[in-house]
Structures are given as structure tokens and as C-alpha cells.
Amino acid sequence: MTDPGSEIQKVIAVSEQEASAMRSGDMNEYLTILSEDAVFMPPNTAAKQGEDLRQWLREFVNSNRVEWPRFEHGETIVGGDLALHEYVYTMKVTPKSGGKPAVGYGKGLHVLRREAGGAWKVLRNIWNARPADTDAGD
């Protein structure tokens, strides 16, 4: 039997890898954490999956420099081969082509699945975003 605390740390490590890949602009690293059938549900737009998701991520990562003034882990629950991971963030996005940075604040939820080899992969990512730094439920 696997240690639940150990599995929670593995799930959190996947979230850290996601933030790191965005910060470094390493799209190849980012893709390694996604399950083949991953779906992202960004605010105010349609869900993204398959090649549409991967292309959307490539465009974002290749066009922007991302900083995380705040990236905090919330509750993480592991049950069998599925895990839920809550997070809160402040994200500063600066276009690589120049221009003023945009800062967003929000919270989100990852749903991860343990793959056959034991690695955790992001199955779903849903988050909100708001323009001001308020503590509305964070």
C-alpha cells in the first residue's frame, strides 16, 4: 500500500512543475505533466483539450513571460488513482513582444490521475481569475 502523505507530495510536485515550466517557458516540460486526455477549463472561454489545448498552451508560453508572485497549495486529496489539488495564485504575464504586464489573481483546482507507471498527470485544470487582489475566499 502506498503512503498517502507521499502521494500528496507527488501531486503537489506536479503542480510545482507546471508553475516552473510556465516560468521558464519550457513547453516540453509542461507537456510531460498532462494526461493524454487532459482538459483545461479557463475562465470566460471554451474548454480546451487534445491538440487544441496543446496549441493554446504553446501560444501562451511562447508569447509571454510568466512570473508567480504568489502560488500557494491548498487542500490536496488522494483517493485511489485520482487526486484533487486546490491552489491560489497571483500571475504576472508580460508579452515577450513588449508591452505592459497584466496581473491576475485567482484560485483553481487540478484533478490528477495516476498513470499505469505510477506518475501523476493533470487530467483537468479549472480556475477563475479576477482583476484585483482581494481575499474573496482565498
C-alpha positions in Angstrom: 0.0 0.0 0.0 1.3 3.5 -0.8 1.8 6.1 1.8 -1.0 8.8 1.4 1.4 11.6 2.5 3.9 10.5 -0.1 1.3 10.6 -2.8 0.1 14.0 -1.8 3.7 15.3 -2.1 3.9 13.8 -5.6 0.7 15.5 -6.6 2.0 18.9 -5.2 5.2 18.3 -7.1 3.2 18.1 -10.4 1.6 21.5 -9.6 5.1 22.9 -8.9 6.4 21.5 -12.2 3.5 23.2 -14.0 4.4 26.6 -12.4 8.1 26.1 -13.1 7.5 25.1 -16.8 5.4 28.3 -17.3 8.0 30.4 -15.5 10.9 29.0 -17.6 8.9 28.9 -20.8 9.7 25.2 -21.3 6.8 23.8 -23.2 8.3 20.3 -23.4 8.4 20.2 -19.6 4.9 21.4 -19.4 3.6 18.7 -21.7 5.1 16.0 -19.6 2.6 16.6 -16.8 -0.5 16.4 -18.9 -2.5 13.2 -19.4 -3.3 12.4 -23.0 -7.0 13.3 -22.4 -6.4 16.4 -20.3 -9.0 19.2 -20.4 -8.4 22.8 -19.3 -11.4 25.0 -18.3 -10.1 28.6 -18.4 -12.3 31.4 -17.3 -14.6 33.1 -19.8 -13.8 30.8 -22.7 -14.5 27.3 -24.0 -12.8 24.2 -22.6 -9.6 23.2 -24.3 -8.5 19.6 -25.0 -6.4 17.5 -27.3 -4.3 19.3 -29.9 -6.3 22.5 -29.4 -5.2 22.5 -25.7 -1.6 21.9 -26.6 -1.5 24.6 -29.3 -3.3 27.1 -26.9 -0.6 26.4 -24.2 2.2 26.6 -26.8 1.0 30.0 -27.9 0.7 31.3 -24.4 4.0 30.0 -23.2 5.9 31.1 -26.3 4.4 34.6 -26.3 4.6 35.5 -22.7 6.9 35.7 -19.7 5.2 34.4 -16.6 6.0 35.2 -13.0 4.3 33.9 -9.9 4.4 36.4 -7.1 2.1 34.1 -5.3 1.5 30.4 -5.9 0.2 28.5 -2.9 -1.1 25.0 -2.4 -4.4 24.4 -0.7 -6.0 21.1 0.2 -4.9 18.0 -1.6 -6.9 14.8 -1.5 -5.8 11.5 -2.9 -8.3 8.7 -3.4 -7.1 5.7 -5.3 -5.8 6.8 -8.7 -7.4 10.2 -8.6 -6.3 13.3 -6.7 -7.7 16.8 -6.2 -5.4 19.8 -5.6 -6.5 23.3 -4.8 -4.3 26.3 -5.4 -4.3 30.1 -5.1 -2.2 32.3 -7.4 -1.1 35.7 -8.4 0.2 35.6 -12.0 2.1 38.3 -13.8 2.2 37.9 -17.5 4.4 40.1 -19.7 4.2 39.8 -23.5 7.6 38.9 -24.9 7.0 41.2 -27.8 6.9 44.1 -25.4 4.0 45.8 -23.6 2.6 46.3 -20.2 2.4 43.3 -17.9 -1.0 42.0 -16.8 -1.6 40.7 -13.3 -4.3 38.3 -12.5 -5.4 36.8 -9.2 -7.4 33.6 -8.6 -7.8 30.1 -7.4 -8.1 26.8 -9.2 -8.5 23.1 -8.9 -6.4 20.3 -10.6 -7.8 16.9 -11.0 -4.9 14.4 -11.4 -4.8 10.7 -12.4 -2.1 8.2 -11.5 -0.9 6.7 -14.8 -0.1 3.0 -15.2 3.6 3.6 -14.4 2.7 5.5 -11.2 3.3 9.1 -12.4 0.6 11.6 -11.6 -0.7 13.6 -14.6 -3.1 16.6 -14.9 -6.4 15.3 -16.1 -8.4 18.5 -15.5 -7.5 22.1 -14.6 -10.1 24.7 -13.8 -9.5 28.1 -12.5 -11.0 31.5 -12.1 -9.4 34.9 -12.5 -10.1 38.3 -11.1 -8.5 41.6 -11.8 -7.9 42.8 -8.2 -6.1 41.2 -5.3 -8.9 40.6 -2.9 -9.2 37.9 -0.3 -12.6 36.9 -1.6 -12.5 33.3 -0.5 -8.8 32.7 -1.0 
